Amino acid sequence: MYTILCKCLFSEVTVQTITELDNKAAHCHTPVPQRHGPFL
């Protein structure tokens, strides 16, 4: 139970971090194509 919960939380944090990095990169460079589909 706890293992599944940790995996879910870790996945959410990972997605949020990747999204933030993509947003920051979009401000500096041209937007990158969405390549994180499987994580969502």
C-alpha positions in Angstrom: 0.0 0.0 0.0 2.7 2.5 1.0 4.9 1.5 -1.8 2.2 2.2 -4.4 1.4 5.5 -2.7 5.1 6.5 -2.8 5.3 5.6 -6.5 2.3 7.7 -7.3 3.6 10.7 -5.4 7.1 10.3 -6.9 5.5 10.2 -10.4 3.5 13.4 -9.7 6.6 15.2 -8.4 8.6 14.1 -11.5 5.9 15.3 -13.9 5.7 18.7 -12.1 9.5 19.1 -12.2 9.7 18.2 -15.9 6.8 20.6 -16.6 8.5 23.4 -14.7 11.8 22.8 -16.6 10.0 22.8 -19.9 8.2 26.1 -19.0 11.6 27.7 -18.1 13.1 26.4 -21.3 10.2 27.8 -23.3 10.9 31.3 -21.9 14.6 31.1 -23.0 14.3 29.2 -26.2 11.6 28.1 -28.7 9.0 25.8 -27.2 10.0 22.1 -27.3 7.6 19.5 -28.6 5.8 17.6 -25.9 7.8 14.5 -25.4 6.6 13.4 -21.9 3.3 12.0 -23.1 3.8 8.5 -21.4 4.3 10.1 -18.0 0.9 11.9 -18.2 
